[in-house]
Amino acid sequence: MALTEQGAPAGRPDRPHVFWTMRRRQLLWVWGFLAVPVLFYGVIRFYPTGHAFWLSLTDWDLMSDPSFIGLDNYTRLFADPQFGRVFRNTFAYLIMGTPISLILSFIIAYALDRVRFGHTFLRALYFLPFITTASAMAWVWRWFYQPAPIGVINDFLSGFGIPQMAFLNSTTWALPSIMVTAIWAGLGFQIIIFMAGLRAIPTTYYEAARIDGLGEWAILRRITLPLLKPTTVFLVVFSSIGFLRIFDQVYNMTTNDPGGPLGSTKPLVLMIYQTAFSSYQMGYAAAQTVVLFTILLVVSLLQLWILRERT
Amino acid sequence: MATIALRNLVKSYGKTDVIHGINLDIADGEFVVFVGPSGCGKSTTLRMIAGLEEVSGGEILIGDQVVNELDPKRRNIAMVFQNYAIYPHMTVRQNIAFGLYTSPLSREQKDARVTEAATMLGLTPLLDRRPAALSGGQRQRVAIGRAMVRDPAAFLFDEPLSNLDAQLRAQMRIEIKRLHQRLGTTIVYVTHDQVEAMTMADRIVVMRDGHILQSGTPTEIYDAPANVFTAQFIGSPSMNLLPAAEVEGRIVAQAGGPLLAGLRPHDLVVGAEEGAFAISGEVTAVEPLGPETLVHFLTEGRTVIATAPARMIPAIGSTVQASAPRGALYLFDAASEKALGRR
C-alpha cells in the first residue's frame, strides 16, 4: 500500500483573520474613555484660549464683528498708565504673598505634625477657610477692617490706645490688608499638602540622624527641608499662580470702587474683568489676558527651572 | 568598645508590658543576636539600647555608665536600619560622612575615615553616586559605612538584611561577620531569621513575648534547647514533636502523653538500616532539595518531616519507615514545655 498523508499538509496552520485584535479592542476602550475629557477640554478650554489670542488682535466690542487691528491693543496696553500700576500690584501680591504664605504654612504644618492631642480637629480647623466661599470670607474680613465700634481689629487696637487704622480706605494699607485675607484663605490647603509631605518622610531618617547626633535645627536643615523639596516646588508654583490670578478677595473687599482706593489694590485679573464687562472692549481685554498668560507661563517655568533637581 | 548590660529592663506602653524585666550581659567585642518571632520585643529592646525608646523600668549600662536618660548621640553607638535610612538627596560619600556630622575631627581626618570605610566595604567606585543608583546590598553597605566611620562603642543592627533577596542576604551575612572579626566591636543584631542567628552569632538570645527564653552559643541552642519554642524555632525545617509517654523505661508515642518527643528532620532518616527510634507513616508530600529530599508523612494524625537521600524519592501515598540514632531524641515536659534532656 502506498503511503498517503491525509488531511491538511503539516506546517503552520493559517490563523483566522481577526479584525478586533486584542490591541485594537484595548485602543477602542482607551480612546472611548479619553474622548470625553478630550472633547471637554478641546471645546471648553483650548478653543477659547486659542481664540483669545486671535481676539487680542481685533477691536471686538461684543456688538459688531471683530476686525483685525494688528498689535494696536498691545501698544495701547503698554502705554496705559493704569497697566503699570496694575502690573506692580499683581507682583506685589505675588512677591509678598507666596513667601509669607509658604513660610507660615510650613511652620504651622511642622508644628501640627508633632501635635498628638486633637491633631485631626486642629487640622480640620486650619483647613476650614479653604472650603469657605471666597466672597463670604472676604466680607467677614471686610467687617474686621471697619472703624472702631464695628471692626474688631480697630476695636482691639483702640483698647491699647493705638489710633485707628484706615486699612481698606488707605492707598498704603489696602493691598496688604487684602493680601492677609488671601494668604489666610489659601493657608489650609498648603498646610495639608506640607503635612502630607512631612508624613511621607520615613521616621528612620530622623532616628538615624538622632543617633548620628544632629540637633533639631540640623535635622530640619539637612534632612527635612531637602526631602520636602518636591512638595515645596509644587506649592511655590501653585501658590504663585494663585496670587497672580487674585480676584475674589479684591473684588469683594472693595465693591464700592473695585480695585480701589485709587486703583491701589487692583490686580491684572480685575483690570481684565472691568475692560471686558464694564467697558465691553473685548479685544483689549483679550490682549490683557494674553499678557497675563505669558506672565504665568514665564513665572512658572522660571520657578521650575530654579528649583529643578540637580544631579 | 564596650560591654552592654541590661538589668531588669522593662518597657510598657500604657498598662501593657511588652518587655518583662530582662537581664543580659554582653561582653566587649561579642556578637550577640536577638532572635524571635514578630512582636517578641527584640526590636524594642534594641531601640531602648539605642535610646530611641524610653526605658520604663530597670537599667541599661553601656561600659559602666547607666545610659537610661542619655540622648542617643551621647551613647556612642551606631545603628543600621532595615530600610537602610540613607539619605536620597546625598551622595554615598556625603551619606557616609554624615556619621561624622558632629565629630570634632578636622576635614582631612574625616575624609580619611570615609575613604577607609569605603575601601573596606568596596564602595570606593560608588562614592559620588546617589543612593537611587545603588542596589539593595550596596545601600546596606553605605549604611554600615556611615555606622563604621563613627568608631562607635557598639553597633546595633535592626533586621538589616530583611529587605535583600536570599542570595544577597547570604553574601551580606558573611560580610558583616568578617567586618566584626576585623573591627572587634561589640555588635547587637536583631533578626527573625534563625539562619542569620545561627551563622553569625557568638551568642544567640532567643526571645518570646518580652522574655528571654534562652541565651547561648549557636551550638548550645541547637543541641540543648531549653524549651519547646527554642527547639522548634532554631533549625530548619522545624523539629518534629510527638506526644509520648515513658513505658517501662522506653519512650513510646502516645496521644495525650505527659511528654513531648522531639526529633530533628535531619536526624530522622527514611530507609536507614537501624536506629534507636523508628517511626512510620503514609507519605503526604515530598520536597526534593537536590542533595536530599524532605519527606512529609502522617503518623498518629500528625505530619512528621524526615529526610531521605537525594535520589530516593518515595511515592506519595506509600508507607515509609524513618529512624533516628540514639541521642537524637529530645524530651520535653508536655505541660511546662521545658526540656528534660536527650536520649
Interface residues (C-beta under 8 A of the other chain):
Chain A: P202 T204 Y205 E207 A208 A209 R210 I211 D212 G213 L214 A218 R222 I223 P226 L227 K229 T311
Chain B: A50 G51 L52 D71 P72 K73 I77 A78 M79 F81 Q82 N83 A85 Y87 P88 H89 F98 G99 Y101 T102 R130 R146 R150
